[in-house]
């Protein structure tokens, strides 16, 4: 009964923090840590949670929910930055922290120190992206933070496993590297297999409820077998999520995509914020453990906190020193790719200039032209989204720790020296980075003056895309042989009506692009007036529906069907007026 009560209190706290965080000007995770710390003093509060519950129960769905919403194109386009931050920086940070702890505590072996370094090295993108999206960070910067958060957990956990295995055993650098490569490759393979199989199975369902129910099992279908054969379950989950999200547009029904998006966003919101609430709940117990186990030659609570502050400072300095060279290297790679594209274009033009091409050469030329166009568009997008030194400052300061640090710290073996202190150090690092960096990140963003995407340009780009889509769609109506599935001929009146409906969304997008949101000209446009009048009609219809329900004149199944139709129409109008928040 107590667990049920605290579960209700937890849900209420999460929802309240999510509702009021924006008004307070802070990210919800920061509020929840403080709330959790307060709740921990209530008698009977759950102040300890098994790390296995978080690592194997909560982390897979959290990562899948993030991965399924990350565009594969953007992830691939920014892979160099993501790899540098999520692999190289994590490894460097773990070994620097391990070496420092080994110097400060000779009883603590280098492997034990690296294990703690692996625990506190991975960042958590939840707070950073929540703040960034609210304050309008450039999309590329948000993608890098999200990608880093997806991959660095895997790096840290594989490194932690290797470090634990190295305690009291002789291991070589190449042995650790081989284990790491094996864990990654086997996880990628399993993730792809699970993604391909589950997408195929889900594509056969036309019931969005069944489809979404299957999706809830995918993170564990990827995680469990990968871990069972000593691969990285985290990477397997991320790969399965990326593949599923990429395939959704082609393989799933619209109803399934909408249902999955809403359900997973809700689940992600609860699980992510629930972990931060747990962090606050466990702090008092961790302090008590250090007080009960500390001896005269071991650091107490104050000493552990001071050490955590030192570790935090080291991690912040390492990230600040690492980010600028990484971005310079990435930019140099983009410039080199552009030069390569220029040479490729020159050779391709020479090939096209040949008077006669064999059918095989012509097919290869078309494929090369398509490949060139794709790479050119990708490079153009990459150059257009560069964020300069301002983005580097924000990226350097977005080093908050979270979910993995919470769980991995408690998974340290009981045989580790200073185990209680190491766990408290890890938790303190996570809390301090969340409060210090997360609390001041909005100020850093404002001081740097970094600007997000150009909303006017985005509206024009969206309108142009919708124009292309509408033109293709309407082109179907111009086919003189077009008939209905039953072979019936279509009247001109019906064709005109479908054509008008098809052009409505594009025309509305151009209205927003030309006038801007809130512009008086937009309010006077015919399409906007039509939508407002349609809303008034729908409000009247909803009132009539409620009256019909009160009178009992219709069966409930009929009333529910009518309500669903009205809801769908209102949702459609809202999507036209506010496409993706532009």
C-alpha positions, 0 to 999 in steps of 0.5 A: 500500500505504501508503494502504491501511495508513493507511486501516486505521489511520484506521478503527481510530483512529476506532472506538477514539476513538468507544468510549473518548471517553465514558469519557474524558468528551470528544467523539470529534472532540477525541480524533481531532485529537490522534491525527491530529497524532501520526500526522502525524509518521509518515513517509509519512503523508498530511498533505495532502488536496485540498479538492475531496475534502472539499467535493465528496466528503465534505461532501455525504454528511455533510450528507445523513446529518444532514438525513435524520434531522432532523424537518422539523416541528422544523426548521420550528418552529425556523427563525427561530433556525436562520436567525439563526445560520446566515445572519445571524451567519455574514455578520456574523462574516465581515465583522467578521473581514474588516474586522479583518484589513484593518486589521491587514494593509493589503496584505490587501484587504477581500474577501480578509479577508471570504473568510477570515471566511467560512471560519472563521464556520460552526460544526460541530455534530458535537462539540456535538450529540454532547456535548449528546445524551450529557448530555441537552440539551433536544431543541429546543437540539439541533435548533437546533444541527443545523439551524445546522450544516446551513445555515451551511455553505451561507452560508459557501461562497456568501459565500466564492465571492462574496468570491473573485470580488470580489478585484480586481474591482468588485462591488456589494452588490446584485450579491453579494446577487443572487448569494446569492439566486440560489444559494439559490433554484436550490439549493432547487429542485434539492434538491426535484426530486432529492428528489421523483424519488429518493423516487418511484424508491426507493418502487418497490423492495422490495429494501432493498439496492437502495434503500439503494444508490440513497440513497448517490448522492442527495447527489451527484445534488443537489450536482453539478448545483446547483454546475454552474449556480452554485447552492449544492450544500450547500443542494441536498443539505440540501433533498433530505435533509430531503425524503427523511427526511420522505417515508420514513415514508409511501413506503418499506418498513420494511426500507428505513427500517431498512437506510438508518438503520443504513447512513447512521449508520455512514457518517456516523460514519466520514466525520465523524470521519475529517475531524477525523482529517484536521485533525490530520494536516494541522497539521504540514504547514501549520506547515511551509508557513508556515515556508517562505513567511514573509518579514520583513514577513509573520507567521510561525508564532507570529504566525499562531497569535496572530492565530488566537487573536484571531480566535477571541476575536472569533468567541466574543464575536460569538456571545455578543452575538448569541444573547440578542437572537436568542432574545428576538426569537424568543420575541417572535415566538412570543408574537405568533403566540399572540395571532394564534391567539387572534384567529383562534379568535375569528373561527372561533367566530363563523363556526361559530356561523352557523346555516346553512353552505353546503357550501362554507363548511362545507368551508372551516370544517373546513379552518380548524379543522384549520389552527388545531389544527396551529398551536396544537399547534406553538405549544404544543410551542414554548412547552413546549420553551423553555430560557431563559437556560441554553440561551442560555449553552450555545448561545452556547458551542457555536461549534466549527468543523470540516469546512467550515473545513478544506476551504474554507481550502485552497480559497483562491486561490494569488494571495491575500496571506498565503495560507499564514498565512490557512490556518494561522489558519483551522485554528488557529481550528478546533482551538482552538474544538474543544479550548477550547469543545468541551472545556469544553462539558460543564462549561458544561452542568453549571454552568448546570444546564440540564435536558433533556426530562422522561423521565417525561413523555416515557414517558407521552406515548409510551404515550398515542400508542401507545394511540391507534395500538393503538386504531386498529389494533385497530378494524380487527379489529372490522369484521364484514366483515373477511376475508383477501385470499383471502376466507377467514373469520377465526376468533375465536381468531386475532382475539384473538391479533392483538388481544393482540399489537397491545396488547402494545407500548402496555401495555409503554409504560404499564408503563415510564411508571407504574413507570420504568426499573429500578423493581421494580414494572416487573420484576414486571409480567406483560408484563415477565415474558413478555418475559424468559421469551421471551428465555430461550426465544430463547436456548435456540433460538439454542443449538439453532441453533448445535448444528444448524449444527455437526452439518451436518444442515441447509443453510446457507440454512435455518440463515440464515433461522432465525437471521434470524427469531430476530434479528428477534424479539430486536430487537423485544423490545429495542425494546419494553423500550427505545423510543428510549432512553426 
